[in-house]
Amino acid sequence: MKYQLVKTSNFIRSAKKYARNNSDFLIALNESLTLLTKDPSTSKLKTHKLKGELKEFWSCSVDYNIRILFQFVKAIDSVSGQPVEAILLVDIGSHDEVY
């Protein structure tokens, strides 16, 4: 199954901030997002369910410092109008920024 990605404005804003400061960031981010759409549980992403106040969210790694905060959701495909499995990208940042 391939998941569709839905990016929140917060995620986009944070990703742009990191892209300005790190030329390799976009390459690592694109690789991580590709893996996430194909297989969110791949070991390379270190995907895990969060606990406590963030218990409805999941997290995966872009690199050693950067994490993506996301949720599995149902969405409507913009082309077919059919329900699809999607990943809502909520935030991206360092461990301390997203948790």
C-alpha positions as CSV (number, residue, x, y, z in Angstrom):
1,M,0.0,0.0,0.0
2,K,1.2,3.5,-0.8
3,Y,0.2,6.3,1.5
4,Q,-0.6,9.8,0.3
5,L,1.1,12.7,2.1
6,V,-0.9,15.6,3.5
7,K,1.3,18.5,4.7
8,T,0.1,21.0,7.3
9,S,1.1,24.6,7.0
10,N,3.1,24.2,10.2
11,F,5.1,21.3,8.6
12,I,5.7,23.3,5.5
13,R,6.9,26.4,7.4
14,S,9.2,24.3,9.6
15,A,10.6,22.4,6.6
16,K,11.4,25.6,4.8
17,K,13.2,26.9,7.9
18,Y,15.5,23.8,7.9
19,A,16.0,23.9,4.1
20,R,17.4,27.4,4.4
21,N,20.1,26.4,6.9
22,N,21.1,23.0,5.5
23,S,21.8,22.2,1.8
24,D,21.6,18.4,2.4
25,F,18.4,18.6,4.3
26,L,16.0,18.5,1.3
27,I,17.7,15.4,-0.1
28,A,17.4,13.6,3.3
29,L,13.8,14.9,3.7
30,N,12.7,13.7,0.2
31,E,14.3,10.3,0.8
32,S,12.5,10.0,4.2
33,L,9.1,11.1,2.7
34,T,9.5,8.6,-0.1
35,L,10.2,5.8,2.4
36,L,7.3,6.9,4.5
37,T,4.8,6.7,1.6
38,K,6.0,3.2,0.7
39,D,6.6,1.6,4.1
40,P,6.3,3.7,7.3
41,S,7.6,0.9,9.4
42,T,10.9,0.5,7.6
43,S,13.8,0.3,10.1
44,K,15.7,3.2,8.4
45,L,13.0,5.7,9.5
46,K,13.0,4.5,13.2
47,T,9.2,5.0,13.2
48,H,7.6,4.8,16.6
49,K,4.3,5.6,18.3
50,L,4.5,8.4,20.8
51,K,3.1,8.4,24.4
52,G,1.6,10.8,26.8
53,E,0.2,14.1,25.5
54,L,1.3,13.1,22.0
55,K,-0.2,9.6,22.0
56,E,-2.2,10.1,18.8
57,F,1.0,10.8,16.9
58,W,3.9,8.9,15.4
59,S,7.5,10.0,14.8
60,C,10.2,9.1,12.3
61,S,13.7,10.2,11.7
62,V,15.0,12.3,8.8
63,D,18.6,12.2,10.2
64,Y,20.2,12.0,13.5
65,N,18.7,15.3,14.8
66,I,15.5,15.9,12.7
67,R,12.2,14.2,13.4
68,I,8.9,14.2,11.5
69,L,5.7,14.2,13.7
70,F,2.8,12.6,11.8
71,Q,-0.6,10.8,12.1
72,F,-2.2,8.1,10.0
73,V,-5.5,9.4,8.6
74,K,-8.2,8.8,6.0
75,A,-8.3,11.4,3.2
76,I,-10.1,12.0,0.0
77,D,-8.0,11.6,-3.2
78,S,-8.1,14.9,-5.1
79,V,-8.2,13.2,-8.5
80,S,-10.6,10.2,-7.9
81,G,-12.6,11.6,-5.0
82,Q,-12.2,8.2,-3.3
83,P,-11.1,7.7,0.3
84,V,-7.4,6.8,0.7
85,E,-4.9,6.0,3.4
86,A,-2.8,9.1,4.1
87,I,-0.1,10.4,6.4
88,L,-0.7,13.9,7.9
89,L,2.6,15.6,8.3
90,V,2.2,17.7,11.4
91,D,5.6,19.0,12.3
92,I,9.3,18.6,11.6
93,G,12.3,19.7,13.8
94,S,14.7,18.6,16.4
95,H,13.7,16.2,19.2
96,D,13.2,19.1,21.6
97,E,11.2,21.2,19.0
98,V,8.6,18.5,18.0
99,Y,8.2,16.8,21.4
